[in-house]
Amino acid sequence: MRPLRVFVVDDSLVVRKIVCETLAEDSALVIAGSASDGRSALAKLPLINADLVTLDIEMEGMSGLETLVEIRKLYPKLPVIMYSTLTERGASVTLEALSLGASDYATKPEHATSPAEARENIRAELIPKIKSLCRVGGERRVAPKASAPVVPPKIVRPSRRRIEIVAIGTSTGGPRALSEVLPSIPQDFPVPIVIVQHMPPVFTRQLAERLSSRSAITISEASERVALASGRAWIAPGNFHMTVGRSDNRYLLHLNQGPQENSCRPSVDVLFRSVAQVYGPGALAVVMTGMGSDGAKGAEQIRNAGGEVIVQDEATSVVWGMPGFIYAAGNADGVYPLSHLEREVTRRVVESRGKRVVVGSESARAEENVQK
């Protein structure tokens, strides 16, 4: 395969130099060009045949957001990674960029103590995302689609099983996917929802606030020993694993900074493992778009405990890594496009309670007793 052509847009000469030099060290990448501002970037794009753009958020003149909007008009499928600062302002603007169509984001190594540390940050965070979005090495092929549908092994589940919790795991493309699923969850949703989205501190709190402002249910960043309640959702805070536990008759959230799993903290596997142990057959896991395999082992544990696992399909995933690994292992009870996930989650939860979902006009839902 020919090297990927990366276009670097950043108004800092130092950042452009470090990013370009570090990317160029990788034989799978080549620098197609660079620009110091949005207008210059838009003028160069038609001339350089770029495979991906890294785009600074904070630029003089035309901002990163304004530049992104124009790129999306002209090149709707061109992968764009926003290069963001790990600040309140950086988090807020990054989330807005993701809602406007950015493919992913990476945080700048602004607090690196040396150029060598900054380069290592780029190698560890930015380069894998570039390759994943452009499918170098085949992120989708790592978890291959079988020639025939993968039939999950039969799990013995209680005949009167009730789903008592929904656990969601996602990564690359997740904020936008969550913004399509969670706002459609009805206010009287009968179980709690717990979520791991791979994101750093600050970003997870702002993501929770942003999603909550658009949803009928309340969505919060998780805190230690908060009691789970129906009709609410919690997102694991950046740099903390989140687990569920039981104390007397209450179900509580717990946070820890144990070792990373799958190079992640928070980790989907950590959450799913605890959900399997505490809820057993009462768990429904949902795995959406994301790079890597985090969640695959935890999904297997949930199914072995009698719970269910459903995943987002390949066509609507930004990267079909996390859901693809679960599918390839035969641990998916269903595979659905993003637009169908909320409906399927609601259906499974409601029907486990001996009711059925009736979808009316404007997606209104009514619940009726199932005739025995």
Summary of the structure (lengths in Angstrom):
residues: 372
radius of gyration: 21.2
end to end distance: 59.1
largest distance: 70.5
contacts: 1323
relative contact order: 0.11
helix: 37%
strand: 24%
